[in-house]
Every structure is written in C-alpha cells, then in structure tokens.
C-alpha cells in the first residue's frame, strides 16, 4: 500500500508541471509589424548611443569633480524627461 501511495505522489509530482505551462504559443510578430517593431527598437538604441556619446564628451571635457557631477546631473535629468515623454 505504501508503494502505491508513493507511486501516486511521484506521478502527481511529474504531472503538475506539465499542466502548469500554457501550451499555446505566443503570437509572433511578422511582416510589416516586425519591421516597425525592429525599427523602433533600433531607433531607441541609436538614441541611447547618442546620449552616451554626448555624456562621454561632457565628462572628457570636465576639468574637476564639480564638472563631472554637473555632467551626470544633466544627463540624469534628460533621462527623467524622456521617461515622462514615453
């Protein structure tokens, strides 16, 4: 009897994860939707690269710690402003 209960518990242990996952595949982005999605992602990446390059230039031009701090604060504020736009 104990082995029957043990077998049942083990079978349930392996069966539960099978039913826990949704078997329907996620919708795939295809055609023009894919192109638009990819273009938007690339635009955002380019925007971040440009901002990082501008921040790097600011820090490279800094003459002291206060200048570096001013650069960091300037670019942090820009990030906050962009967050409110999106």
RABELZI-V272424 format. One record per pair of residues at least 12 apart in sequence whose ideal C-beta (glycine too) atoms are under 8 Angstrom apart, sorted by the first residue. I is the first residue (numbers start at 1). J is the second residue. D is the distance in Angstrom with one decimal. If there is no record, write none. Layout:
I_J_D + I_J_D
This chain:
51_75_6.7 + 51_78_6.8 + 51_79_7.8 + 54_75_7.5 + 55_71_6.3 + 55_72_7.9 + 55_75_4.6 + 58_71_3.9 + 58_74_7.0 + 58_75_7.4 + 59_71_5.2
